Amino acid sequence: MSNTSTKLNELTEAIRIQIDRTGEGEHSTPLYLTSSFTFDEAETMRAAFADENDENIYSRFTNPNVDEFIKKMCVLEGVEAGYATATGMAAVFASMFALLQQGDHLICCSSVFGSTHTMVTKFLPRYGIETTLVDANDKDAWEKAVKPNSKMLYIETPTNPQLEIIDLEWAGKFSKQHNLVFNVDNCFATPLLQKPVEYGADIIVHSATKWIDGQGRVLGGVIVGKKELIKDIYLFSRNTGPSLSPFNAWVLSKSLETLDVRLQRHCENALKVAQALKQHANVEWVKYPFLEDHPQYEIAKKQMKAGGGIVCFEVKGGIEKGRQFLNKLKMLSMTANLGDTRSIASHPASTTHSKLTEQERLNVGITPGLIRISVGLEYVDDIVNDLNQALD
Ligand SMILES: *Cc1c(COP(=O)(O)O)cnc(C)c1O
């Protein structure tokens, strides 16, 4: 049945890649809930521990369900190797701590996920790793940030929650020119909307908790990229323990089978929501990568297939009106997640980015009335109607 001479499309691979099964003929991949794996012979076990074969040893190192999820992510991102983690933050953490050491310098775009911001500003310095935060679209500031000990460039695009777009082509060339490991958090776009590897990314990290699960069920993360870098990340992780659980991997691997169809609808709905919000008198401004008035619209069009599922906007009247708006929502959920089938509204200033100072928030464009909508898969008129009645 399988024809190895025909290369399958990546969307087919996301559905069809399947690890060796048990021999029972099950169509869906079974769940390998086991902490460790047995060996028939002492010699095979010795060889496994010596990395001379790729037998499973222990689920902190490898597990069939986890491998299936990693293989699919590698095909989708177009890279060689990967390692899956318990959360997106574990992926960000391992990608930095495994590849950087005392005395190294990291260049990081200033508007990053809240926990990433805390990690690079509060925890990396404890280990002698210095970070310069750079305004994503100030190219002079990037050049000025480079030091002799600069080792890595870390960016997010689109950024959370401001939806700034960073030119991946430019960032890739910049990394190459300065010999930096180019590390991209591709969570907001997913590999189906944007492929950082095409612009020279060495490492790509994801929170699989978001669009990849897409149904608000499990936490997960993944790091994929160049083999030699992933080897270091694997060794670091296998000995420090941020591994993904087999159950969550099983859920996430199944989720990848529907990612393409889900994202198409998320993006369609999001564009309609953005257009509708623009019409409302109580909205100061709306930001969505595929709206023509987005400041980096041209770059978004160049590197993304669609605008993604997140829309942000400013409610007229600042923090008080922003809170009133949230309280008046009837259908949209007020919750910390994003990338769910259910639409979600959140207020970054008082939630995900509350650990930043007011000034730090303003520096990255988080204004007091900023609302972030993760547009779900509900019938779009119902989403728009709920937003409108809460804004009226
Ligand atoms: C949520 C998120 C993370 C962290 O992922 P968790 O799975 O919550 O640990 C990292 N980066 C971005 C852009 C995110 O949105």
Ligand as a Chemical Component Dictionary entry (heavy atoms), coordinates in Angstrom:
data_LIG
# 
_chem_comp.id                   LIG 
_chem_comp.type                 NON-POLYMER 
_chem_comp.pdbx_formal_charge   0 
_chem_comp.three_letter_code    LIG 
# 
loop_
_chem_comp_atom.comp_id 
_chem_comp_atom.atom_id 
_chem_comp_atom.alt_atom_id 
_chem_comp_atom.type_symbol 
_chem_comp_atom.charge 
_chem_comp_atom.model_Cartn_x 
_chem_comp_atom.model_Cartn_y 
_chem_comp_atom.model_Cartn_z 
_chem_comp_atom.pdbx_ordinal 
LIG C1 C1 C 0 1.644 30.505 25.215 1  
LIG C2 C2 C 0 2.900 30.890 24.568 2  
LIG C3 C3 C 0 4.126 30.386 25.021 3  
LIG C4 C4 C 0 4.222 29.474 26.216 4  
LIG O1 O1 O 0 3.563 28.273 26.014 5  
LIG P1 P1 P 0 2.956 27.357 27.215 6  
LIG O2 O2 O 0 2.535 26.138 26.499 7  
LIG O3 O3 O 0 1.860 28.122 27.840 8  
LIG O4 O4 O 0 4.090 27.124 28.168 9  
LIG C5 C5 C 0 5.273 30.771 24.349 10 
LIG N1 N1 N 0 5.224 31.611 23.291 11 
LIG C6 C6 C 0 4.054 32.121 22.838 12 
LIG C7 C7 C 0 4.074 33.042 21.667 13 
LIG C8 C8 C 0 2.868 31.787 23.452 14 
LIG O5 O5 O 0 1.720 32.311 23.007 15 
# 
loop_
_chem_comp_bond.comp_id 
_chem_comp_bond.atom_id_1 
_chem_comp_bond.atom_id_2 
_chem_comp_bond.value_order 
_chem_comp_bond.pdbx_ordinal 
LIG C1 C2 SING 1  
LIG C2 C3 SING 2  
LIG C2 C8 DOUB 3  
LIG C3 C4 SING 4  
LIG C3 C5 DOUB 5  
LIG C4 O1 SING 6  
LIG O1 P1 SING 7  
LIG P1 O2 DOUB 8  
LIG P1 O3 SING 9  
LIG P1 O4 SING 10 
LIG C5 N1 SING 11 
LIG N1 C6 DOUB 12 
LIG C6 C7 SING 13 
LIG C6 C8 SING 14 
LIG C8 O5 SING 15 
# 
